[in-house]
Amino acid sequence: MKLNLQDIPRVKTITKDDFINQYFKPQKPVVIEKFIEDWPAYKKWNLDYIKAVAGDKTVPLYDDRPVHFKDGFNQAHATMKMSDYVDLLKREPTRYRIFLWNILKEVPQLQKDFKFPDFGLRLMKKLPMLFFGGTDSYTFMHYDIDLANIFHFHFEGEKQCILFDQKQNPYLYKVPFALITREDIDFSNPDLDQWPALKNAKGWVCNLNHGEVLYMPEGYWHYMRYLTPGFSMSLRAIARNPKNLGKAIYNVFAMRNIDNLMRRLKGQKWIDWKNQKALRNTQRFS
């Protein structure tokens, strides 16, 4: 038995009004296949181009190791020159990923290769972020701290995306005081005997290819697995739903600080307690 996932709808392109009415207002995901073919990035952006324009930059790298109490919020596990990292991606599978790499700050010239599309939402223009990964590298199932509306533009290769909305929280083994599920769940092929509550979760799935755009509504959980080496760019718009906006404020100003404080006070016992709590909280929904 596999996860209960339906294919994310696909359109070739879309008008602003249709996007707002068919996907934003009902908060449903969509893949837009042909929306950015007029961007210079559509033809230019690949790993070789990134190596050419940013090869001398030192980049933060993250892998799939479990959270440790000594880890800071979004603390990198390693660093490497971008040129060496691209060579590594093309040479062999690696768990190392780049995420939340601000291209405006690091390589301003890349901004000339794309434009901020008009989907009818006000995009945060200071926060275009790049994400890189090698074959079979993945992110833990998580949602973003600000519960934003996210437009995820993929370049080079293929990437699998699994999504759940916030209504599925009771079934996902969500870790308290965190934005992740249990890290020992393999969402690409979960053991449903070990994690039986997942049978009740209803989600979405797609594979993204070069030039395609995935819209992820507010607060959607997402698990990303790189099927081949590649990279993506995310643009975001602030949450509009008052409940989600309230959660975002709590996450940034309360939850994150509580978690950091308890890590300092309790160490690994705090991490272990959270993982056990996630199990206990979810067992009743099995």
N, C-alpha and C positions, 0 to 999 in steps of 0.2 A: 504493500500500500504506500502511495506517495502523498505528498502534500496536496491539498485541495487548491489548485491554482488554475486560474483562467488566463487566457492570452490577453495581454493589454491591447486595446483597439489600436489600429494603425490607419493613418490617413496620409495621402501624398503631400498635401499642404492644407492650410486652414486660414480662414479669415479671423480677424480679431473678434467679431461678434459671435461667430460659431464657436470659437474656443471658449469664450466667456460663458455662453449659454449651455454648451454641450459637455464641457469638462470642468471649468473652474467653479461654476455655481454648484453643480452636483458633486464636486470634489472627486472626480474620477481621473485616473491616469490615461495618457495617450502617447503614442509614438508618432512623431511627424517626420516623414521620410525625406522630403525634398525642400525643406524650408530654408536651408542656408547655402544653396548652390551658387548664389551670387556673392558669397563671402570669399575674399582671397584665401582665407583659412581652408576652405573646402578643397582647394587644389594644392595648397602649400603645406598644410600641417600634417607632418608625419614625424616619426622619430628622428630621421636624419636631419630634418629642418630644425627641430628643437635642439639637436646636438650642435648644429651650426651656429644658432643664435644665442644659445645659453650654455654651451659646453663648459665654460669656465666657472659657472655658478656652483657653489656648494649647496647641495640639497639635503633636506631632512628625510630620512627613510624610516618606515614602520613595517613591522612584520606581524605575524598572527600569534605571537606569544600571549599567554593569559595576562590579564591585568595584575600588576604587583603593587603592593601598598606604597613602595618607594617611587613609583612612576608618577610624575607630575601630569597635570591635565594636558593632553596632546603632546607629551614629551617624546621626542624622537628616539628611536632605538639605535640609529647609526647615521652617519653622514657620508657623502660621496660627491665627487665632481659629476655634474650632469653628463659630461661626455663619457665618463667611465660607467655611469648607471645605464645609459642608453646601450653601450656595448654589452653590458651584462644582460639586459633585457633581450637583446637580439641573439645572444650566444647560448643561453640556457634558461630553464625555468628558475625563478627566484621568488621568495616570499616577500622581498622588499617592495614596498609601495611608497609613492609620494601622495600625500593628500593635503588639501587646503594650502596650496602653493599659490600665493597672490602674484599674478603675472603683471599687474600694474606696478607693483613694488619692485619685482625682481627683473623683469624684462619688458620695459615699457613699449618697445617697438612692436611687440606682439599685439598690442591693442589696435594697431593699424589694420590687422588682418580680419577683424570681426566688427560687428556693430550690435548695439543693444536693440533687439527686436521689440516691436510694439504688440504685445499680447493683451493689452488692456490692463496690465498691472504695472505698478511703478517698481522697476528693478533697482536694486542697490548697486549703483555703478562703481562703487569703490571696492566691491568684493567679488570680482570674477576670479574663481579658483580653479586650478588645474589638479588633476588626479592621474597618476601613472601606475601601471602594474604589469607584471610579467605573467606568462602562462601559468594558470591555476592559482595565482595569488588572489586573495579575496579580503573583503572587509567583514567584520562581524555584523550580524543583524543589528541595526541601530536606527535611531532617528535623530535629526539634527536638533541641537540645543534650542534654536529659535523657532522651531516648528514652521519654517518658511515654506512658501511655494517655490519649488526648485525646477529649473529647466536645465537638463543634463545633456550636453552636446558631446557626442562621441567621435573620436578620430583614430584612424588606423585600427585594423583588426576587428575583433568581435568580443562582446562583453555580455554576460548574463546578468539580468536584474530581476530580483524577487522582491515584491512589495506587499506590505500589509497596512491597513489603516489602523487608527488608534482603537477602534472598536474590537480589534482582535487581541488587545493586551492581555486579557485573562488567560489566553491559551499559549502565549509565546514564551513563558518562563522569563518574564521581564525581571531584571535585577533592580532592586530598590535603590534609590539615590544614585541612579545611573541612567544612561541613555541606550543601554544594550540589553540583549537577552543573554542567557547563559552562553558562555563562550565555547563550551564543549559540544554544542549542537552544530552539526554539519547540515546547514540548510540546503545544500545541493543534493544531499542524499541522507536525510535524517533517519535515525533508528526510532521508529514510531512505537516500538515496544518499550524503549527506554524513556521516550518523551511522548506519552500517549495523548496529552492534551493538544498536541499539534494537529491531531486528526480533526479537531473542531475548528481550526483556523481557516479562514477563507482569504486567499490572496491573489496576486497577479504575477505574471511572468512575461519576460520578453528577452530577446537577444538583440543588442544594439550593434549596428554596423557603422562604418565610416559615414559621417555627415548626418546621422539621424539624431533626433532630439526626443528625449523622454521628459514628459511633464510629470512630476511627482507632487501631488497635492499636499496641503499643510499637514505636517507631523507624520507623514507616511514613513513606516519602517522600511528600510532598504538593505538588501544584501547584494553585493556586487562581486562577481567572479570574472576575472579576465580569462577568456578562452584562448586568447592569443595576446602577445604584447600589444599595448596600446595606451591611449590616454583620453581623458575627457575634460570638459570645462563646464562648470556649473555657474549659472546666474540665478539669483534669488530675489524674491519679493516678500516683504514682511507678511506675516499671518494676518488675515482679515477677520477671522472668527474670534470674537472676544474671549471665548474659553481658551482657544489655542494661544492667543496673545498673552493671556494671564499665565498659562503654563510656561510660556517662553520667559516671561519676567521672573517667575519663581525659579526656573532652572538656572538662569544666569546669576541671579542675586542671592538665592537661598540654597537651592539643592547643591550646586557645585561647591559652595563654601562649607556646607555641612559635611559633605563627603571628604573634602580636603582636611577638615579639622579632625574627623574621626580616623582618617588614615594616620595622622600624626599621633593621635592618642592611643589607638588600638592596634595599629600596624596591620599585619596580615590577618589577624583575627577578625578585623572589620570586613575585609574582602571575603573571607570564608563565611562569615555570618550572612553577608548579602547573597552569596550564591545559594546557601541553604534556605534562606528566606524566599528566594525566587522559586525554589522547588516546592516548598510548603504552600506558598500562595497559589500555585498553579495546580497542585494535586487534586484539589476539589473539583476542577473542571475536566479531569481526565475521563 
